[in-house]
Amino acid sequence: MARINPSILAADFVNLEHEISRISTADLVHVDVMDNHFVPNLTFGPQMVGRIQDVSPIPLDVHLMIDDPDRWAPGYAELGAFSVTFHAEAAKDAVALARRLRDIGARAGIALKPGTPVEPYLELLAEFDQVLVMTVEPGFGGQSFITDVMPKLVALRGAVGERDIWLQVDGGVDESTIGIAAEAGADTFVAGSAVYRGDPATNIAALRAAASAHRH
């Protein structure tokens, strides 16, 4: 199954409740939390995410691009987020944090920047419910898809086997690139402008079909 998680980074922030209602046919809503420290951009905090949780027709897939997720990530799980993903590069103890998120009731995800090797995490996969392979440098929407990270997905897909661990890609995902990621092993896809440019329901269906056509 190909999961499509639209990023509301591409939405109209002034009309966010309406914008979220437009993606009700998606699997989850991807919420990028940026702190202007870990990445050079600032977006939402806990209060905004809590309100998004209140009004969203689909579950929240929260992606924390922040310093000190060991301290802050559990709060997003406590808000009711379905999935909380933190960055490997920012966490002091990724395994302990993932276990804490699971204890609260969220799926625990770990994210890797394009330059971060995947090998140290392959033996720890059982601790996570999702691995997010960034296909752009985190921080801004609208960047070009980095194909050089596809070997990471191939390695992850081989290591995951039959376990229920989602492999997500985020950055530059559209109808022309989603098949490349699916071919390499991704099953969960974050798309921003490719969803919100035009009719979201039509775009979500097209992305899902394009990914499914390349899934093994």
N, C-alpha and C positions, 0 to 999 in steps of 0.2 A: 504494500500500500504506500502511495506517495502522499505524505502530509504537506499541506501548504499553510504556512504561518505568515500572514501578511504583517509587515512592519509598519506600525503607525507613525514611524519617523517620516513617512511620505504622506501622511494624512494632513488635513487642515486642523491644526490644533485648536482653533477658535470654535470649531463645530465637532469636537471629538466624539461625543456620544453618537451623533448622526454618522460620522465616518466609521465608527466601529460597527454600527448596525448594517452598513453597506457590505461588510465582509462576513456576514453570518453563515455563508456556505463554506468558509474556511475551516481548518481543523483547530487552530489556536490563534490567538492574537499575540504577536511578538512585540514586547514592550522593552525598548532599549533604555536602560538607566545609565546615564553618563554623569560623571562628577567633576569634569573639567580638570582632573588630576591624572587619573589613569589614561584618559584620552582627552584631547583638546576640544571638548565640546560639553555642553551642559544641557540635560533634558529634564527628566522627571525625578521626583523623589517619592518617598513612601506615601505622602498624602494623595498625590496624583494617582499613583498606582492603586491605592485603596479605592478611589472613586471609579477608576476604570474597571476594577474588579466588580464594583457594585452594579455597573450598567452593561457590562459586556455580555452578549448572548453566547459567547464561546469562551473556553478556558484561557487563562493567561500563561504565556510562555515568557518569563521575565529573564532578560539578558543583562547581567550586571557588569558594566564596564567601569568598575570603581576600585579605588584603593581599599584595603582592609575589608574584603568581603567576609572574612572570618567573624568580624564584628557585626556587619550590616545585613548580610544575606538572610540570616534566620528571620529577621523582621518581615521580609517579603513573603517568606513561606507562611508566616503567621497571618498575613493579610488574606491568605486563601489562594495564592497563586498555585496553579496546577504544577508548574515546572519552574525551578529557579536555577539559572546557569551562572556560574562565576568563572573568572579567568584563572587559569593555572599560574600565570605569571604574577598574579596579585595575591594569591592565597598563601598563607603561612603553613597550613596543614590541610591540604585538599581532602584527604580521606576523612579526617575528623569533621570537617565542615559538611561534606556530603552526607555523612551519617546523621548529623544534626538536622539537616534539611529533611531527610527521610523520616526521622523521628517525629518531626512536626507534621508531616503528611504530604510534603511536596516531592515530586520527582527531582532528583539532584543531577545537574548537568555541569560539565566542565568544558571550558572553551579554550581553544589554542589559537594564538595569533599565527599569521602566515609563516613567520620565521621560527616558531617554537617546534622542536622535534616531538614526534608522537611516541617514540620508543619508550621513554621512561614511564608512560602511562598504560602501555599495553598489558602489563601484568596486574594493573589495578582496576581493570575495566569492571569487574564485578561490583565495585564500590559506587558506580555511577549508572544512572538511567539514560543519560544522553551525553554524547560528545559532540561539541560544536566546533567544526573546522572553519575558521574564518577564511573566506575567499576574497577578502579585501583587508587592508589595515583598518582596525576598528576606529570609529570616531565620527564618520560622516557617511550619509547615503549618497548614491549616485556614482560610486566608483566602479572601475572596470574589474571584472571577474579575473582572478589569478589562477590560471590553469596549473601552475607549477606545484600547487598544494595537493593535486589529485592523488599522488602516491601515498599521502597520509591516509586518505579515505580507503584506498585499496588495502593498506596495512591494517586499518581498523576493521574493515569488513571481514578480513580473514581472521582476525583475532576474536571478533564478537561471536562468530558462528551462529548458533541458534538462539542465543540469549536475547532477551527483550531489552536491548540497548539501542536507542535511536541514534542515528548518525545524521547530524544536521549540518547544513551549509548556510552561510549568511554573507551576502555581499555580491553585487553584480549579477544576481540570479534573474534571468528572464527566459523567454521561450527558446532563445538561441544557446543558452548556457546550461539550462537545467538538465538537459539530457547528458551532458558531459559529467556532471556531478552524480547523476543517477547511475550512469555506467560504471563510475568508480566505486559506488557502494552507498551513496547517500540515500536516505529514505524520507528526510524531513527538510523542507526548503523554506527559507525566509526570503520573501520578495517584497520590495517596497513600491517603487515607482512602477514596476511591471504589473502590479495589482491595481494601484490607484489611478494610473493613467488610463482613462476610459471607464468602462463598466467593470467594477470589481468582480461580480459574479461570473461574467464571461471570461475574464482574465484568469480567475482562479481555476475554472474548468479547463481552460487551455493549458495552463501550467501543469495541472494534475495529469492531464492526458499525455503531455510531452514527457513528463518524468516517468510515467508508468510504461511508456513505450520503450524505455531504455533500461528498466529494472531487470535484473537477472532473475 
